[in-house]
Amino acid sequence: MNNIFVYLEIEEGKVADVSLELLTKGRSLAKELNCKLEALAIGSKLKTVSAQVFPYGVDKLHLFDDKRLAPYTTLPHTSILVKLFKTEEPQICLMGATIIGRDLGPRVSSALGSGLTADCTSLEIGDHEDRKQKKTYENLLYQIRPAFGGNIVAWIVNPDHRPQMATVREGVMKKEIFNSAHEGELIEYNVDDYVSEEDFAVTVIERHIEKSKVNIKGAPIIISGGYGVGSRENFDLLFELASVIGGEVGASRAAVDAGYADHDRQIGQTGVTVRPKLYIACGISGQIQHIAGMQESSIIVSINNDKSAPINSIADYIITGDIEKVVPKMIKYYKQNTK
Amino acid sequence: MSYNIIVLAKQVPDTRNVGKDAMKADGTVNRAALPAIFNPEDLNALEQALQIKDKHPESKITILTMGPGRAAEILREGLFRGADDGVLLTDRAFAGADTLATSYALSMAVRKIDSFDIIISGRQAIDGDTAQVGPQVAEKLGIPQITYAENIESIKEHKVRVKRRLEHGVETIEASLPVLITVNGSALPCRPRNAKLLQKYKHARTVTERQTENIDYIDIYSVRPYLNLVEWGVTDVGADVELCGLSGSPTKVKKIENVSFQAKENKRLSESDEDINELMKELIENHTIG
């Protein structure tokens, strides 16, 4: 009762990074709240899941293994969560802000009448005072996220409803092994007690998985472009620099919205969070939602016409100038001065 | 075959152009201070509905929105592009709603609209980016949902096939009607306004708009009933006030911060050859690149 639950996202028997990151966060929240960390595995062929997640400090693993539960469809996974949560009464439930998490989370929150906050960039524990009702709530989950297109940061709480639900994007939290020898308790369920025939009204006809061609998350150098790059053609300059110095090309949301770059390159709260050793921001003004996804880069270079662009405040080097002039100079210098 | 389709749409502040007075002291959005637009992915949703109507011309598209009085603008925008009907859900009691209170109100309006086969909405709105209202409306209505749709491939014998996006790939899924579908921004863009429909519907108004505007030929609303946009409040849809607006919202905004970043010590450079070369030299020498 009153524990922290993490919904595990599992593809082909492998637990997704985002879920392991949430277990790490869940572990530290559980310590702070002096409660247990529990995980939910729903799918098919889940034999190795316990070995994958126990080292992250899972005290209890709830396992629902049935071939009808993979690939993921909304209704059976919802039914399991809703029914289990009614008996387990978790205080917090965390999910990845992935396509699955963002499909499942709201459905579950609606069925339970509990609040859900999407795409949190930070989770903390603290008290909350409701001045109108003169009531103080202790140890609530602060669900912190940029809002309103990234123009502000909102702190959200769910004072009266449980579980307090939140989704977090991949890469926002850091995964860390808690104890490689840690063993939790494994509970296997009879799936038929939790789902009904109607839950399988939606069927997957065909599924096509492709490995993402872009790997920004792991790139040590990222050349990132914003709306200020001006066109898809100008993005080619960024690609050229990236290929010369060995990096990947990222983009801000504004650049993606404008069609200058593809969605899988988007960095920020609604894209990927990155921590490269070098981040070169080209024509990026620096909305909060973007900065949330790159501020932990080791070295940040900002190239911008506007010498007071907000991103400059977190940059190590600020180049005031045109991308079309600066980037070719960088390429030229590098080519001339390295083998 | 013909289908009754409801498109859920939202008028949103253009979050790309936000000024200082955009937020009220209580942490909610001051919509009056911002340019308002048709939420982009809701236009993709409308196009999917229009595609169904192209193939099944007897189908009927009702566009439903919740918001302040001026949200009627997007109903007209929908009619100009081919929707048949518009419903505005508006009431002070809806103010300050989080996604759950919003989906409750919308689901009550959907129940009142009549029978429906398909509900289509955008995946998410650009002011909140939560993608929660679609699935929550589906749950409240007890119907299946298909999120992140790229295309509605076919509807046959009350089964719909939808291609949807996955984290790394795509899948095609089949569901029985009724169903709720949320559409991704990468789906087909919406067709533009149709000149004939623009002429036909340019005077379409809600009751409140008719009362507040000075309209010369007020008779046209009885002669041409299709110009009457439906306007409903809490009691019209039989909603429980306690479940609407702020009081119906389990999530509360504790505080809002304008973010200022811890300014770093930094070096300012010009675009001159010397400055750029100096920077590159430094980055190569300390093994950041190369």
Contacts between the chains, C-beta under 8 A, distances in Angstrom:
chain1	res1	chain2	res2	distance
A	71	B	171	7.2
A	73	B	173	7.5
A	74	B	135	7.5
A	74	B	144	6.8
A	74	B	145	5.8
A	74	B	147	7.8
A	75	B	144	6.2
A	78	B	139	7.7
A	98	B	167	5.6
A	99	B	147	7.3
A	99	B	148	5.5
A	99	B	165	6.5
A	99	B	166	6.0
A	99	B	167	5.3
A	100	B	167	7.6
A	102	B	131	4.9
A	102	B	132	7.8
A	102	B	147	7.2
A	103	B	135	6.3
A	103	B	145	7.3
A	103	B	147	4.6
A	103	B	148	7.3
A	105	B	132	7.3
A	105	B	135	8.0
A	106	B	99	6.9
A	106	B	130	7.7
A	106	B	131	7.2
A	106	B	132	3.8
A	106	B	133	7.6
A	106	B	134	7.6
A	106	B	135	4.0
A	106	B	136	4.9
A	106	B	139	7.6
A	107	B	135	4.5
A	107	B	136	7.1
A	107	B	138	7.1
A	107	B	139	4.9
A	107	B	145	6.8
A	109	B	100	6.6
A	109	B	132	7.4
A	109	B	136	7.0
A	110	B	100	6.3
A	110	B	103	6.4
A	110	B	135	7.0
A	110	B	136	4.0
A	110	B	139	3.9
A	110	B	140	6.1
A	111	B	139	5.5
A	113	B	100	7.1
A	113	B	250	6.8
A	114	B	250	5.7
A	115	B	98	6.7
A	115	B	100	6.6
A	115	B	249	7.3
A	115	B	250	3.4
A	115	B	251	3.6
A	116	B	99	7.2
A	116	B	100	7.7
A	116	B	130	8.0
A	116	B	132	6.2
A	116	B	251	7.4
A	117	B	251	6.2
A	118	B	128	7.9
A	118	B	129	6.9
A	118	B	130	4.1
A	118	B	131	6.6
A	118	B	132	6.3
A	119	B	129	6.6
A	119	B	130	7.5
A	128	B	254	6.0
A	130	B	252	7.9
A	142	B	254	6.8
A	143	B	251	7.9
A	146	B	259	7.9
A	147	B	128	6.9
A	147	B	256	7.9
A	148	B	13	7.8
A	148	B	15	5.8
A	148	B	18	6.7
A	148	B	22	7.0
A	148	B	23	7.5
A	148	B	29	6.5
A	148	B	127	6.0
A	148	B	128	7.8
A	149	B	15	2.7
A	149	B	16	6.5
A	149	B	18	6.4
A	149	B	126	6.2
A	149	B	127	6.8
A	149	B	129	7.8
A	150	B	15	7.8
A	151	B	15	6.7
A	151	B	18	4.6
A	151	B	22	6.9
A	152	B	23	6.2
A	152	B	256	5.3
A	152	B	257	6.6
A	152	B	258	6.1
A	152	B	259	7.2
A	153	B	256	7.2
A	153	B	257	4.5
A	153	B	258	8.0
A	153	B	259	5.3
A	154	B	27	6.9
A	154	B	253	5.6
A	154	B	255	7.7
A	154	B	256	5.5
A	154	B	257	7.9
A	155	B	253	7.1
A	155	B	254	4.2
A	155	B	255	4.8
A	155	B	256	7.5
A	155	B	257	7.4
A	156	B	251	5.1
A	156	B	252	7.0
A	156	B	253	6.1
A	156	B	254	6.6
A	157	B	251	7.3
A	157	B	252	5.5
A	157	B	254	4.8
A	158	B	250	5.2
A	158	B	251	5.4
A	158	B	252	7.3
A	159	B	252	6.2
A	160	B	250	6.8
A	161	B	250	4.1
A	201	B	144	5.7
A	201	B	175	6.3
A	201	B	176	5.6
A	202	B	144	5.0
A	202	B	146	7.2
A	202	B	173	5.9
A	202	B	174	7.1
A	202	B	175	4.3
A	203	B	173	6.5
A	203	B	174	5.3
A	203	B	175	7.7
A	204	B	171	5.6
A	204	B	172	7.5
A	204	B	173	5.2
A	205	B	161	6.8
A	205	B	171	7.8
A	205	B	172	4.5
A	205	B	173	6.2
A	205	B	174	5.4
A	206	B	171	6.4
A	206	B	172	4.4
A	207	B	166	7.6
A	207	B	169	7.0
A	207	B	170	7.9
A	207	B	171	4.3
A	207	B	172	7.8
A	208	B	169	4.9
A	208	B	170	5.3
A	208	B	171	6.8
A	209	B	166	6.9
A	209	B	168	5.7
A	209	B	169	4.0
A	210	B	168	5.9
A	210	B	169	5.0
A	211	B	168	6.4
A	212	B	168	5.1
A	221	B	288	7.8
A	221	B	289	6.3
A	245	B	289	4.7
A	245	B	290	7.2
A	246	B	289	7.3
A	254	B	16	6.7
A	257	B	16	7.5
A	263	B	186	7.0
A	269	B	129	8.0
A	270	B	129	5.6
A	277	B	288	5.9
A	278	B	283	6.9
A	278	B	288	5.0
A	278	B	289	6.4
A	288	B	259	4.9
A	291	B	259	7.9
A	291	B	261	6.7
A	295	B	261	7.3
A	298	B	288	7.8
A	299	B	283	7.6
A	299	B	288	5.8
A	301	B	279	7.3
A	307	B	268	7.8
A	310	B	261	7.6
A	312	B	266	7.2
A	313	B	260	7.8
A	313	B	261	4.9
A	313	B	263	4.5
A	313	B	264	7.2
A	314	B	261	4.9
A	314	B	262	7.6
A	314	B	263	7.4
A	314	B	264	5.8
A	315	B	264	6.9
A	315	B	266	5.5
A	316	B	264	6.2
A	316	B	266	5.5
A	316	B	267	7.0
A	317	B	266	6.4
A	317	B	267	5.2
A	317	B	269	6.1
A	317	B	279	5.9
A	318	B	266	5.5
A	318	B	267	7.1
A	318	B	268	4.9
A	318	B	269	6.7
A	319	B	269	4.7
A	319	B	270	7.3
A	319	B	271	6.3
A	319	B	275	7.1
A	319	B	276	7.3
A	319	B	279	7.4
A	320	B	268	7.0
A	320	B	269	7.4
A	320	B	270	6.4
A	320	B	271	7.1
A	321	B	270	6.4
A	321	B	271	2.7
A	322	B	271	6.4
A	325	B	271	5.2
A	326	B	271	5.1
A	326	B	276	6.1
A	329	B	271	7.6
A	329	B	273	6.2
A	329	B	276	4.3
A	329	B	277	7.5
A	330	B	276	6.0
A	330	B	279	7.9
A	330	B	280	5.8
A	333	B	276	6.6
A	333	B	277	5.1
A	333	B	280	4.3
A	333	B	281	7.6
A	334	B	280	6.1
A	334	B	284	7.4
A	334	B	289	7.2
A	334	B	290	7.5
A	337	B	280	7.3
A	337	B	281	7.3
A	337	B	284	6.6
A	338	B	284	6.6
A	338	B	290	5.2
